[in-house]
C-alpha cells in the first residue's frame, strides 16, 4: 500500500513491503489449509453416506515393501493358480469372480457374510468360477501373526480338498478374532479345519509347521505390487467391483454375476 507524505504518494519502504508480504503469505497458507479441511470433510461425508448402511468398508493395505518375502519362491500348494489363487468351481465357466482378502480383515468378514451363499451357489451350479486370493498383511493386528498363520491354513485345507474350502472359509470368518488381540491359536485353527471336514493329520501338521508361510508372504508381496489397494478387493471377469453396496449388501454380487453371463 502506498503512503502519503506532504501530499505526495510514496512507495512503502523495504521493511514495510516485507511485513506486508508476510501477512499476505500467512493469509494464503491459512486459506489453503482451511480449503483442504473443507474438502476432507466433504469427502468424508460422502464416504460415510455411501457406506453407512453396511457393516464395513474395504480395509487399506500396508505398503508391499513391508511384507516379508522369501529369497526364492517355494513350491506352490497343489491346485493353485500362478497368482496363488484357490479355484473353486468349473474352470470353463463364462464368469470368473476373484476375491482378494485377509482372514484378519473385518471388512472381509462383512463381505463374506453378505456374499458367501452367492459365491457358493455360483461355484456349485457352474455359473461362475470363484478364485480366492488369501493374503497376509495384518500380522501386526495380532500378537501371534494370526494373519499369516490363517493364510497358511488356507493353503493347507485347499490342497487337501478344495470342495470343502468355502465351508472352511465361512467358519474362519465366523470365528475371526478381534484386531489387536492374540488371534486364534493353532489348535483352534486345526479344530476349525476338522469340523469342516479336514480331519487328515497331514492338514494339522501343515498348519502347525506353517508349511506354506514363505509362499504366502511372497504371493502377498506380488499381489500388493500388482495394484491391490484394499481388502476385500473383488473382480468379476477382471473388472473390479467398486460399489460398496454391491460388496457389502446381502447378495450384492448376485446381479453382477448374472449380468456377466
Secondary structure, DSSP 4 states (H G I P E B T S, - for coil): --EEETTEEEPPPHHHHHHHHHHHHHHHHHHHHHHHHHHHHHHHHHHHHHHTTSS--PEEPPPGGGS---SSPPPPPTTB-TT-PEEES-TT-S-EEEEEE-TT-HHHHHHHHHHHHHHHHHHHHTS-EEEEEE----GGGBSS-HHHHHHHHHHHHHHH-GGGHHHHHHHHHHTPPPTTB----HHHHHHHHHHTT---HHHHHHHHHTTTHHHHHHHHHHHHHTT--EESEEEETTEEP--HHHHHSTTTTHHHHHHT-
